Amino acid sequence: MSAARIGGRYRSSWESHEVLVTRDPAGRWQVVDTVGTQAVVVETLTGHDDRLDQALALACDYAAEQQAYQDGRRGSDPFPSASSMGKAIDATG
């Protein structure tokens, strides 16, 4: 698994989130919303031709849309389980 790269950040009412880009064990790019030791996979890019730049752009867009929702500039949450961290996994291992 490759080292995670920060694709974006946003601030919710209670805490700061980092949106990371990493690879899963199969080598696919993943966008992960993290806060503290919790992480939620937002998207896994499954195309054979997906590249890091695409994953970083997706992470940046997701963070911007989440921030717009947190600021009240967007009416609906782009990914409800990530913002609530309701289906979070423990990222500590």
N, C-alpha and C positions, 0 to 999 in steps of 0.2 A: 504494500500500500504506500502511495506517495505521501509526502508531507502536505498537510493542509495549507491552502492559501486563502487569505481573506479576500472575499469577493464583494463584501459590503457590510455595513453596520446600520442598526437602527435602535431607537430608544422607545421602549414601551412605557407604560405608566409607572412600572415598578423597577425596571432593570434594563441594562444595555445588552443587546443581542449582537453576535457576530455571525455573519453568513459565510460559511466556509465552502471551499471547493476541494474535494479530495477524490481519491479513487476507492472503489469498493474492492473486496478480495478478488473479484472477477476482472478487475481492471477498468471498469466503467466509471466515468465521471459522475460524481454526486454533488449536489448542492445541499448543505446541511445548515439548519438554523440552530445556533447554540446559545445557551445562557447558563453560566455556571458550569455544572457538570452534566447538564441535560442537553440532549441533541435530538433533533427531529429531521429526518430525511425529507427534504422538500421535493426533490426530483432526482431521478437517476437517468442519465442520458444513455440510451440503449443503441444508438446508431453506430455502425462500425466506423463511420467517418467523423464522429463527434470529436471535437478538439477542446483543449484547455480554454482557448479564447471564447468558445461558445458557452462553456460552463461558467466562466467568469462573468460574461455578459448576462446570463440568466440570474446569477447570484446578485449582481448589481441591480438589475431590474426588480427582483424580488424584494431586496432591502428597501429600495425606493418606494415600492408599492406598500410595503408594510409601514414605512414611516408616514406615508400619506394617510394611511388608515389611522395610525396612532394620533396624527395631528388633526384628524377630522376632515381631511381633504378628499377622502375616498369613503364611499358609503358602506362598502362591505369588506370584510377581511379577506385578503387574497389566499390565505391558507389558515383557517381557524385553529386547527390542531397545533400548528407551530406557534402561533402567538400565545395560546394558552398553555403551551407545552403539555397539553393533556395526554398526548400519546408519546411522551418523551422517553428516550432511552438514556441510561446512565452512561456517560461518556468516559467515566474513570476507568473502565476496563472491567 
